[in-house]
């Protein structure tokens, strides 16, 4: 956020914070949210790189287009396992690295 917008927000009584602080997330909860967002972006990028529509990926997964949209939107109803499966079906080679 640029300085002008930040100043205007403060003048209106607002404050700038992180999503983590705003929601009161623990380190573990924040890590899961970050992982979910990264996986969702990877599913979308891999699907598009493979030249697949959401409907085509859904068919390959035995699922629905709306479920793929939820995967790509990091919806909390979409399991991490489903996201990993979608990546694999879209041709990704999956490696886990823990830092």
Biopython code that builds the backbone (N, CA, C, O; Angstrom):
import numpy as np
from Bio.PDB.StructureBuilder import StructureBuilder

atoms = [
    (1, "UNK", "N", (0.854, -1.164, 0.000)),
    (1, "UNK", "CA", (0.000, 0.000, 0.000)),
    (1, "UNK", "C", (0.907, 1.235, 0.000)),
    (1, "UNK", "O", (1.853, 1.325, 0.782)),
    (2, "UNK", "N", (0.600, 2.182, -0.888)),
    (2, "UNK", "CA", (1.459, 3.360, -0.947)),
    (2, "UNK", "C", (1.174, 4.295, 0.235)),
    (2, "UNK", "O", (0.151, 4.178, 0.910)),
    (3, "UNK", "N", (2.096, 5.213, 0.461)),
    (3, "UNK", "CA", (2.045, 6.095, 1.634)),
    (3, "UNK", "C", (0.792, 6.966, 1.637)),
    (3, "UNK", "O", (0.224, 7.215, 2.700)),
    (4, "UNK", "N", (0.359, 7.427, 0.490)),
    (4, "UNK", "CA", (-0.831, 8.278, 0.403)),
    (4, "UNK", "C", (-2.086, 7.530, 0.850)),
    (4, "UNK", "O", (-2.901, 8.062, 1.604)),
    (5, "UNK", "N", (-2.231, 6.296, 0.380)),
    (5, "UNK", "CA", (-3.391, 5.491, 0.782)),
    (5, "UNK", "C", (-3.332, 5.155, 2.262)),
    (5, "UNK", "O", (-4.354, 5.173, 2.949)),
    (6, "UNK", "N", (-2.142, 4.849, 2.753)),
    (6, "UNK", "CA", (-1.960, 4.530, 4.174)),
    (6, "UNK", "C", (-2.347, 5.732, 5.041)),
    (6, "UNK", "O", (-3.031, 5.572, 6.052)),
    (7, "UNK", "N", (-1.914, 6.929, 4.650)),
    (7, "UNK", "CA", (-2.233, 8.144, 5.408)),
    (7, "UNK", "C", (-3.736, 8.417, 5.393)),
    (7, "UNK", "O", (-4.314, 8.796, 6.412)),
    (8, "UNK", "N", (-4.351, 8.227, 4.256)),
    (8, "UNK", "CA", (-5.797, 8.446, 4.146)),
    (8, "UNK", "C", (-6.559, 7.464, 5.034)),
    (8, "UNK", "O", (-7.520, 7.839, 5.707)),
    (9, "UNK", "N", (-6.128, 6.219, 5.028)),
    (9, "UNK", "CA", (-6.757, 5.197, 5.859)),
    (9, "UNK", "C", (-6.633, 5.543, 7.340)),
    (9, "UNK", "O", (-7.604, 5.439, 8.090)),
    (10, "UNK", "N", (-5.431, 5.957, 7.761)),
    (10, "UNK", "CA", (-5.223, 6.326, 9.165)),
    (10, "UNK", "C", (-6.085, 7.516, 9.550)),
    (10, "UNK", "O", (-6.636, 7.558, 10.650)),
    (11, "UNK", "N", (-6.202, 8.481, 8.652)),
    (11, "UNK", "CA", (-7.019, 9.669, 8.904)),
    (11, "UNK", "C", (-8.481, 9.290, 9.130)),
    (11, "UNK", "O", (-9.186, 9.940, 9.901)),
    (12, "UNK", "N", (-8.928, 8.239, 8.454)),
    (12, "UNK", "CA", (-10.318, 7.778, 8.595)),
    (12, "UNK", "C", (-10.492, 6.879, 9.819)),
    (12, "UNK", "O", (-11.598, 6.417, 10.098)),
    (13, "UNK", "N", (-9.403, 6.631, 10.548)),
    (13, "UNK", "CA", (-9.501, 5.794, 11.744)),
    (13, "UNK", "C", (-9.180, 4.332, 11.508)),
    (13, "UNK", "O", (-9.341, 3.501, 12.401)),
    (14, "UNK", "N", (-8.734, 4.027, 10.327)),
    (14, "UNK", "CA", (-8.401, 2.645, 9.995)),
    (14, "UNK", "C", (-6.982, 2.304, 10.392)),
    (14, "UNK", "O", (-6.236, 3.157, 10.873)),
    (15, "UNK", "N", (-6.622, 1.078, 10.193)),
    (15, "UNK", "CA", (-5.255, 0.655, 10.473)),
    (15, "UNK", "C", (-4.829, -0.369, 9.429)),
    (15, "UNK", "O", (-5.654, -1.050, 8.821)),
    (16, "UNK", "N", (-3.546, -0.453, 9.247)),
    (16, "UNK", "CA", (-2.976, -1.402, 8.296)),
    (16, "UNK", "C", (-2.369, -2.533, 9.101)),
    (16, "UNK", "O", (-1.591, -2.308, 10.028)),
    (17, "UNK", "N", (-2.727, -3.733, 8.740)),
    (17, "UNK", "CA", (-2.226, -4.904, 9.441)),
    (17, "UNK", "C", (-2.112, -6.057, 8.461)),
    (17, "UNK", "O", (-2.423, -5.903, 7.280)),
    (18, "UNK", "N", (-1.680, -7.185, 8.929)),
    (18, "UNK", "CA", (-1.597, -8.369, 8.084)),
    (18, "UNK", "C", (-2.859, -9.208, 8.278)),
    (18, "UNK", "O", (-3.578, -9.053, 9.266)),
    (19, "UNK", "N", (-3.109, -10.074, 7.343)),
    (19, "UNK", "CA", (-4.246, -10.984, 7.467)),
    (19, "UNK", "C", (-4.066, -11.854, 8.709)),
    (19, "UNK", "O", (-5.018, -12.121, 9.443)),
    (20, "UNK", "N", (-2.837, -12.285, 8.926)),
    (20, "UNK", "CA", (-2.536, -13.139, 10.080)),
    (20, "UNK", "C", (-2.901, -12.452, 11.389)),
    (20, "UNK", "O", (-3.549, -13.055, 12.245)),
    (21, "UNK", "N", (-2.494, -11.199, 11.553)),
    (21, "UNK", "CA", (-2.817, -10.471, 12.777)),
    (21, "UNK", "C", (-4.313, -10.187, 12.872)),
    (21, "UNK", "O", (-4.907, -10.311, 13.943)),
    (22, "UNK", "N", (-4.916, -9.805, 11.750)),
    (22, "UNK", "CA", (-6.341, -9.477, 11.740)),
    (22, "UNK", "C", (-7.191, -10.675, 12.163)),
    (22, "UNK", "O", (-8.150, -10.529, 12.921)),
    (23, "UNK", "N", (-6.832, -11.853, 11.667)),
    (23, "UNK", "CA", (-7.592, -13.063, 11.995)),
    (23, "UNK", "C", (-7.091, -13.763, 13.251)),
    (23, "UNK", "O", (-7.728, -14.698, 13.737)),
    (24, "UNK", "N", (-5.962, -13.320, 13.775)),
    (24, "UNK", "CA", (-5.412, -13.939, 14.971)),
    (24, "UNK", "C", (-4.940, -15.364, 14.733)),
    (24, "UNK", "O", (-5.182, -16.247, 15.555)),
    (25, "UNK", "N", (-4.265, -15.589, 13.607)),
    (25, "UNK", "CA", (-3.815, -16.933, 13.255)),
    (25, "UNK", "C", (-2.520, -17.287, 13.987)),
    (25, "UNK", "O", (-1.635, -16.450, 14.163)),
    (26, "UNK", "N", (-2.439, -18.525, 14.400)),
    (26, "UNK", "CA", (-1.197, -19.032, 14.985)),
    (26, "UNK", "C", (-0.194, -19.282, 13.857)),
    (26, "UNK", "O", (-0.542, -19.205, 12.679)),
    (27, "UNK", "N", (1.042, -19.581, 14.227)),
    (27, "UNK", "CA", (2.059, -19.900, 13.215)),
    (27, "UNK", "C", (1.614, -21.084, 12.362)),
    (27, "UNK", "O", (1.752, -21.061, 11.139)),
    (28, "UNK", "N", (1.086, -22.109, 13.007)),
    (28, "UNK", "CA", (0.650, -23.309, 12.284)),
    (28, "UNK", "C", (-0.516, -22.998, 11.347)),
    (28, "UNK", "O", (-0.531, -23.455, 10.204)),
    (29, "UNK", "N", (-1.480, -22.234, 11.817)),
    (29, "UNK", "CA", (-2.627, -21.888, 10.975)),
    (29, "UNK", "C", (-2.193, -21.044, 9.782)),
    (29, "UNK", "O", (-2.675, -21.245, 8.667)),
    (30, "UNK", "N", (-1.290, -20.107, 10.014)),
    (30, "UNK", "CA", (-0.794, -19.264, 8.924)),
    (30, "UNK", "C", (-0.044, -20.112, 7.897)),
    (30, "UNK", "O", (-0.156, -19.869, 6.695)),
    (31, "UNK", "N", (0.715, -21.100, 8.358)),
    (31, "UNK", "CA", (1.457, -21.972, 7.450)),
    (31, "UNK", "C", (0.509, -22.760, 6.553)),
    (31, "UNK", "O", (0.776, -22.925, 5.363)),
    (32, "UNK", "N", (-0.593, -23.245, 7.114)),
    (32, "UNK", "CA", (-1.568, -24.000, 6.326)),
    (32, "UNK", "C", (-2.231, -23.096, 5.291)),
    (32, "UNK", "O", (-2.423, -23.505, 4.146)),
    (33, "UNK", "N", (-2.578, -21.885, 5.678)),
    (33, "UNK", "CA", (-3.200, -20.937, 4.743)),
    (33, "UNK", "C", (-2.232, -20.630, 3.601)),
    (33, "UNK", "O", (-2.629, -20.622, 2.436)),
    (34, "UNK", "N", (-0.971, -20.378, 3.929)),
    (34, "UNK", "CA", (0.028, -20.084, 2.900)),
    (34, "UNK", "C", (0.220, -21.266, 1.960)),
    (34, "UNK", "O", (0.331, -21.082, 0.748)),
    (35, "UNK", "N", (0.260, -22.471, 2.505)),
    (35, "UNK", "CA", (0.395, -23.670, 1.678)),
    (35, "UNK", "C", (-0.797, -23.820, 0.747)),
    (35, "UNK", "O", (-0.630, -24.116, -0.436)),
    (36, "UNK", "N", (-1.989, -23.620, 1.268)),
    (36, "UNK", "CA", (-3.213, -23.740, 0.472)),
    (36, "UNK", "C", (-3.197, -22.741, -0.690)),
    (36, "UNK", "O", (-3.541, -23.093, -1.819)),
    (37, "UNK", "N", (-2.804, -21.515, -0.415)),
    (37, "UNK", "CA", (-2.775, -20.478, -1.455)),
    (37, "UNK", "C", (-1.737, -20.825, -2.524)),
    (37, "UNK", "O", (-1.992, -20.659, -3.717)),
    (38, "UNK", "N", (-0.562, -21.310, -2.094)),
    (38, "UNK", "CA", (0.478, -21.686, -3.055)),
    (38, "UNK", "C", (0.041, -22.876, -3.913)),
    (38, "UNK", "O", (0.268, -22.886, -5.123)),
    (39, "UNK", "N", (-0.578, -23.867, -3.296)),
    (39, "UNK", "CA", (-1.056, -25.024, -4.062)),
    (39, "UNK", "C", (-2.141, -24.620, -5.048)),
    (39, "UNK", "O", (-2.155, -25.087, -6.186)),
    (40, "UNK", "N", (-3.047, -23.758, -4.617)),
    (40, "UNK", "CA", (-4.128, -23.310, -5.499)),
    (40, "UNK", "C", (-3.567, -22.619, -6.740)),
    (40, "UNK", "O", (-4.014, -22.874, -7.858)),
    (41, "UNK", "N", (-2.592, -21.749, -6.534)),
    (41, "UNK", "CA", (-1.972, -21.055, -7.662)),
    (41, "UNK", "C", (-1.245, -22.050, -8.576)),
    (41, "UNK", "O", (-1.277, -21.916, -9.799)),
    (42, "UNK", "N", (-0.601, -23.033, -7.978)),
    (42, "UNK", "CA", (0.116, -24.040, -8.763)),
    (42, "UNK", "C", (-0.846, -24.877, -9.602)),
    (42, "UNK", "O", (-0.544, -25.203, -10.750)),
    (43, "UNK", "N", (-1.997, -25.223, -9.040)),
    (43, "UNK", "CA", (-2.998, -25.998, -9.794)),
    (43, "UNK", "C", (-3.431, -25.206, -11.016)),
    (43, "UNK", "O", (-3.473, -25.745, -12.122)),
    (44, "UNK", "N", (-3.749, -23.947, -10.830)),
    (44, "UNK", "CA", (-4.199, -23.119, -11.950)),
    (44, "UNK", "C", (-3.102, -22.986, -13.004)),
    (44, "UNK", "O", (-3.353, -23.162, -14.196)),
    (45, "UNK", "N", (-1.882, -22.673, -12.554)),
    (45, "UNK", "CA", (-0.771, -22.509, -13.496)),
    (45, "UNK", "C", (-0.494, -23.798, -14.265)),
    (45, "UNK", "O", (-0.293, -23.760, -15.479)),
    (46, "UNK", "N", (-0.480, -24.938, -13.575)),
    (46, "UNK", "CA", (-0.189, -26.221, -14.222)),
    (46, "UNK", "C", (-1.296, -26.581, -15.200)),
    (46, "UNK", "O", (-1.025, -27.057, -16.303)),
    (47, "UNK", "N", (-2.558, -26.352, -14.794)),
    (47, "UNK", "CA", (-3.688, -26.653, -15.683)),
    (47, "UNK", "C", (-3.577, -25.842, -16.963)),
    (47, "UNK", "O", (-3.730, -26.372, -18.064)),
    (48, "UNK", "N", (-3.312, -24.555, -16.809)),
    (48, "UNK", "CA", (-3.223, -23.693, -17.985)),
    (48, "UNK", "C", (-2.021, -24.063, -18.857)),
    (48, "UNK", "O", (-2.113, -24.051, -20.084)),
    (49, "UNK", "N", (-0.897, -24.389, -18.221)),
    (49, "UNK", "CA", (0.292, -24.798, -18.979)),
    (49, "UNK", "C", (0.034, -26.079, -19.764)),
    (49, "UNK", "O", (0.601, -26.286, -20.837)),
    (50, "UNK", "N", (-0.831, -26.940, -19.215)),
    (50, "UNK", "CA", (-1.178, -28.192, -19.895)),
    (50, "UNK", "C", (-2.253, -27.976, -20.958)),
    (50, "UNK", "O", (-2.616, -28.908, -21.676)),
    (51, "UNK", "N", (-2.761, -26.751, -21.058)),
    (51, "UNK", "CA", (-3.782, -26.443, -22.054)),
    (51, "UNK", "C", (-5.140, -27.039, -21.726)),
    (51, "UNK", "O", (-5.931, -27.331, -22.623)),
    (52, "UNK", "N", (-5.404, -27.218, -20.454)),
    (52, "UNK", "CA", (-6.675, -27.809, -20.015)),
    (52, "UNK", "C", (-7.631, -26.750, -19.498)),
    (52, "UNK", "O", (-7.213, -25.771, -18.880)),
    (53, "UNK", "N", (-8.905, -26.948, -19.750)),
    (53, "UNK", "CA", (-9.925, -26.121, -19.123)),
    (53, "UNK", "C", (-10.212, -26.722, -17.746)),
    (53, "UNK", "O", (-9.798, -27.842, -17.443)),
    (54, "UNK", "N", (-10.922, -25.964, -16.927)),
    (54, "UNK", "CA", (-11.324, -26.507, -15.632)),
    (54, "UNK", "C", (-12.182, -27.750, -15.831)),
    (54, "UNK", "O", (-12.056, -28.718, -15.080)),
    (55, "UNK", "N", (-13.045, -27.733, -16.826)),
    (55, "UNK", "CA", (-13.925, -28.875, -17.091)),
    (55, "UNK", "C", (-13.112, -30.112, -17.504)),
    (55, "UNK", "O", (-13.425, -31.228, -17.090)),
    (56, "UNK", "N", (-12.084, -29.911, -18.309)),
    (56, "UNK", "CA", (-11.256, -31.042, -18.745)),
    (56, "UNK", "C", (-10.463, -31.634, -17.574)),
    (56, "UNK", "O", (-10.352, -32.854, -17.449)),
    (57, "UNK", "N", (-9.920, -30.774, -16.728)),
    (57, "UNK", "CA", (-9.198, -31.270, -15.557)),
    (57, "UNK", "C", (-10.160, -31.998, -14.631)),
    (57, "UNK", "O", (-9.827, -33.041, -14.069)),
    (58, "UNK", "N", (-11.346, -31.445, -14.480)),
    (58, "UNK", "CA", (-12.349, -32.081, -13.626)),
    (58, "UNK", "C", (-12.686, -33.478, -14.127)),
    (58, "UNK", "O", (-12.794, -34.416, -13.336)),
    (59, "UNK", "N", (-12.852, -33.618, -15.429)),
    (59, "UNK", "CA", (-13.172, -34.929, -15.997)),
    (59, "UNK", "C", (-12.046, -35.921, -15.720)),
    (59, "UNK", "O", (-12.301, -37.076, -15.378)),
    (60, "UNK", "N", (-10.802, -35.471, -15.868)),
    (60, "UNK", "CA", (-9.654, -36.342, -15.608)),
    (60, "UNK", "C", (-9.564, -36.731, -14.133)),
    (60, "UNK", "O", (-9.054, -37.799, -13.797)),
    (61, "UNK", "N", (-10.057, -35.867, -13.267)),
    (61, "UNK", "CA", (-10.062, -36.138, -11.825)),
    (61, "UNK", "C", (-11.281, -36.940, -11.390)),
    (61, "UNK", "O", (-11.328, -37.448, -10.270)),
    (62, "UNK", "N", (-12.272, -37.054, -12.283)),
    (62, "UNK", "CA", (-13.530, -37.687, -11.899)),
    (62, "UNK", "C", (-14.324, -36.787, -10.974)),
    (62, "UNK", "O", (-14.983, -37.246, -10.041)),
    (63, "UNK", "N", (-14.247, -35.496, -11.252)),
    (63, "UNK", "CA", (-14.872, -34.507, -10.381)),
    (63, "UNK", "C", (-15.687, -33.540, -11.232)),
    (63, "UNK", "O", (-16.033, -33.845, -12.374)),
    (64, "UNK", "N", (-15.989, -32.382, -10.673)),
    (64, "UNK", "CA", (-16.777, -31.382, -11.392)),
    (64, "UNK", "C", (-15.951, -30.119, -11.619)),
    (64, "UNK", "O", (-14.953, -29.880, -10.939)),
    (65, "UNK", "N", (-16.389, -29.317, -12.590)),
    (65, "UNK", "CA", (-15.709, -28.057, -12.884)),
    (65, "UNK", "C", (-15.753, -27.150, -11.667)),
    (65, "UNK", "O", (-14.774, -26.462, -11.376)),
    (66, "UNK", "N", (-16.870, -27.134, -10.950)),
    (66, "UNK", "CA", (-16.970, -26.256, -9.780)),
    (66, "UNK", "C", (-15.981, -26.666, -8.686)),
    (66, "UNK", "O", (-15.488, -25.819, -7.942)),
    (67, "UNK", "N", (-15.696, -27.957, -8.594)),
    (67, "UNK", "CA", (-14.712, -28.433, -7.610)),
    (67, "UNK", "C", (-13.315, -27.949, -7.997)),
    (67, "UNK", "O", (-12.533, -27.561, -7.130)),
    (68, "UNK", "N", (-12.995, -27.970, -9.296)),
    (68, "UNK", "CA", (-11.697, -27.462, -9.751)),
    (68, "UNK", "C", (-11.602, -25.964, -9.468)),
    (68, "UNK", "O", (-10.549, -25.474, -9.060)),
    (69, "UNK", "N", (-12.686, -25.246, -9.681)),
    (69, "UNK", "CA", (-12.691, -23.816, -9.369)),
    (69, "UNK", "C", (-12.412, -23.596, -7.882)),
    (69, "UNK", "O", (-11.694, -22.666, -7.514)),
    (70, "UNK", "N", (-12.976, -24.448, -7.035)),
    (70, "UNK", "CA", (-12.712, -24.338, -5.595)),
    (70, "UNK", "C", (-11.251, -24.648, -5.281)),
    (70, "UNK", "O", (-10.648, -23.995, -4.430)),
    (71, "UNK", "N", (-10.679, -25.636, -5.961)),
    (71, "UNK", "CA", (-9.265, -25.945, -5.771)),
    (71, "UNK", "C", (-8.404, -24.731, -6.125)),
    (71, "UNK", "O", (-7.498, -24.356, -5.382)),
    (72, "UNK", "N", (-8.702, -24.137, -7.256)),
    (72, "UNK", "CA", (-7.924, -22.997, -7.727)),
    (72, "UNK", "C", (-8.172, -21.745, -6.905)),
    (72, "UNK", "O", (-7.356, -20.823, -6.911)),
    (73, "UNK", "N", (-9.283, -21.705, -6.205)),
    (73, "UNK", "CA", (-9.608, -20.560, -5.364)),
    (73, "UNK", "C", (-9.178, -20.739, -3.918)),
    (73, "UNK", "O", (-9.496, -19.908, -3.067)),
    (74, "UNK", "N", (-8.461, -21.810, -3.634)),
    (74, "UNK", "CA", (-7.976, -22.117, -2.276)),
    (74, "UNK", "C", (-9.131, -22.218, -1.280)),
    (74, "UNK", "O", (-8.976, -21.888, -0.105)),
    (75, "UNK", "N", (-10.280, -22.672, -1.754)),
    (75, "UNK", "CA", (-11.456, -22.825, -0.896)),
    (75, "UNK", "C", (-11.153, -23.794, 0.241)),
    (75, "UNK", "O", (-10.509, -24.823, 0.035)),
    (76, "UNK", "N", (-11.614, -23.467, 1.421)),
    (76, "UNK", "CA", (-11.337, -24.316, 2.586)),
    (76, "UNK", "C", (-11.993, -25.691, 2.481)),
    (76, "UNK", "O", (-11.596, -26.619, 3.185)),
    (77, "UNK", "N", (-12.990, -25.829, 1.612)),
    (77, "UNK", "CA", (-13.635, -27.129, 1.415)),
    (77, "UNK", "C", (-12.794, -28.057, 0.530)),
    (77, "UNK", "O", (-13.022, -29.266, 0.493)),
    (78, "UNK", "N", (-11.836, -27.486, -0.172)),
    (78, "UNK", "CA", (-10.970, -28.286, -1.047)),
    (78, "UNK", "C", (-9.811, -28.817, -0.203)),
    (78, "UNK", "O", (-9.069, -28.047, 0.405)),
    (79, "UNK", "N", (-9.669, -30.121, -0.174)),
    (79, "UNK", "CA", (-8.608, -30.709, 0.642)),
    (79, "UNK", "C", (-7.241, -30.508, -0.016)),
    (79, "UNK", "O", (-7.126, -30.368, -1.233)),
    (80, "UNK", "N", (-6.223, -30.499, 0.825)),
    (80, "UNK", "CA", (-4.860, -30.402, 0.311)),
    (80, "UNK", "C", (-4.548, -31.602, -0.571)),
    (80, "UNK", "O", (-3.847, -31.482, -1.576)),
    (81, "UNK", "N", (-5.077, -32.764, -0.184)),
    (81, "UNK", "CA", (-4.881, -33.975, -0.985)),
    (81, "UNK", "C", (-5.468, -33.797, -2.387)),
    (81, "UNK", "O", (-4.847, -34.202, -3.371)),
    (82, "UNK", "N", (-6.646, -33.201, -2.487)),
    (82, "UNK", "CA", (-7.268, -32.967, -3.798)),
    (82, "UNK", "C", (-6.426, -32.025, -4.646)),
    (82, "UNK", "O", (-6.315, -32.200, -5.859)),
    (83, "UNK", "N", (-5.841, -31.034, -4.005)),
    (83, "UNK", "CA", (-4.988, -30.099, -4.738)),
    (83, "UNK", "C", (-3.764, -30.814, -5.298)),
    (83, "UNK", "O", (-3.385, -30.600, -6.450)),
    (84, "UNK", "N", (-3.151, -31.658, -4.485)),
    (84, "UNK", "CA", (-1.978, -32.408, -4.930)),
    (84, "UNK", "C", (-2.360, -33.368, -6.055)),
    (84, "UNK", "O", (-1.623, -33.510, -7.031)),
    (85, "UNK", "N", (-3.497, -34.019, -5.920)),
    (85, "UNK", "CA", (-3.964, -34.933, -6.968)),
    (85, "UNK", "C", (-4.191, -34.180, -8.280)),
    (85, "UNK", "O", (-3.828, -34.668, -9.350)),
    (86, "UNK", "N", (-4.788, -32.996, -8.196)),
    (86, "UNK", "CA", (-5.030, -32.195, -9.404)),
    (86, "UNK", "C", (-3.711, -31.814, -10.064)),
    (86, "UNK", "O", (-3.609, -31.830, -11.291)),
    (87, "UNK", "N", (-2.714, -31.476, -9.278)),
    (87, "UNK", "CA", (-1.403, -31.164, -9.832)),
    (87, "UNK", "C", (-0.824, -32.367, -10.573)),
    (87, "UNK", "O", (-0.305, -32.234, -11.681)),
    (88, "UNK", "N", (-0.918, -33.531, -9.954)),
    (88, "UNK", "CA", (-0.389, -34.746, -10.568)),
    (88, "UNK", "C", (-1.111, -35.064, -11.867)),
    (88, "UNK", "O", (-0.472, -35.404, -12.863)),
    (89, "UNK", "N", (-2.423, -34.959, -11.869)),
    (89, "UNK", "CA", (-3.216, -35.251, -13.072)),
    (89, "UNK", "C", (-2.887, -34.262, -14.191)),
    (89, "UNK", "O", (-2.924, -34.611, -15.371)),
    (90, "UNK", "N", (-2.564, -33.023, -13.806)),
    (90, "UNK", "CA", (-2.224, -32.006, -14.801)),
    (90, "UNK", "C", (-0.773, -32.123, -15.272)),
    (90, "UNK", "O", (-0.311, -31.324, -16.087)),
    (91, "UNK", "N", (-0.061, -33.124, -14.753)),
    (91, "UNK", "CA", (1.279, -33.401, -15.250)),
    (91, "UNK", "C", (2.418, -32.876, -14.404)),
    (91, "UNK", "O", (3.571, -32.917, -14.833)),
    (92, "UNK", "N", (2.128, -32.389, -13.223)),
    (92, "UNK", "CA", (3.197, -31.871, -12.363)),
    (92, "UNK", "C", (3.969, -33.005, -11.711)),
    (92, "UNK", "O", (3.409, -34.050, -11.379)),
    (93, "UNK", "N", (5.239, -32.785, -11.538)),
    (93, "UNK", "CA", (6.073, -33.691, -10.747)),
    (93, "UNK", "C", (6.163, -33.047, -9.373)),
    (93, "UNK", "O", (6.672, -31.935, -9.238)),
    (94, "UNK", "N", (5.681, -33.727, -8.375)),
    (94, "UNK", "CA", (5.531, -33.128, -7.054)),
    (94, "UNK", "C", (6.677, -33.541, -6.148)),
    (94, "UNK", "O", (6.979, -34.724, -5.991)),
    (95, "UNK", "N", (7.311, -32.526, -5.550)),
    (95, "UNK", "CA", (8.372, -32.759, -4.579)),
    (95, "UNK", "C", (8.052, -31.909, -3.352)),
    (95, "UNK", "O", (7.649, -30.752, -3.475)),
    (96, "UNK", "N", (8.231, -32.478, -2.195)),
    (96, "UNK", "CA", (8.001, -31.742, -0.958)),
    (96, "UNK", "C", (9.334, -31.296, -0.396)),
    (96, "UNK", "O", (10.254, -32.099, -0.244)),
    (97, "UNK", "N", (9.435, -30.018, -0.088)),
    (97, "UNK", "CA", (10.617, -29.473, 0.541)),
    (97, "UNK", "C", (10.182, -28.753, 1.805)),
    (97, "UNK", "O", (9.348, -27.849, 1.746)),
    (98, "UNK", "N", (10.722, -29.132, 2.919)),
    (98, "UNK", "CA", (10.387, -28.496, 4.184)),
    (98, "UNK", "C", (11.577, -27.657, 4.608)),
    (98, "UNK", "O", (12.705, -28.144, 4.680)),
    (99, "UNK", "N", (11.311, -26.394, 4.887)),
    (99, "UNK", "CA", (12.407, -25.485, 5.263)),
    (99, "UNK", "C", (12.403, -25.253, 6.764)),
    (99, "UNK", "O", (13.247, -24.519, 7.277)),
]
sb = StructureBuilder()
sb.init_structure("model")
sb.init_model(0)
sb.init_chain("A")
sb.init_seg("    ")
for serial, (resi, resn, name, xyz) in enumerate(atoms, 1):
    if name == "N":
        sb.init_residue(resn, " ", resi, " ")
    sb.init_atom(name, np.array(xyz, "f"), 0.0, 1.0, " ", f" {name:<3s}", serial, name[0])
structure = sb.get_structure()
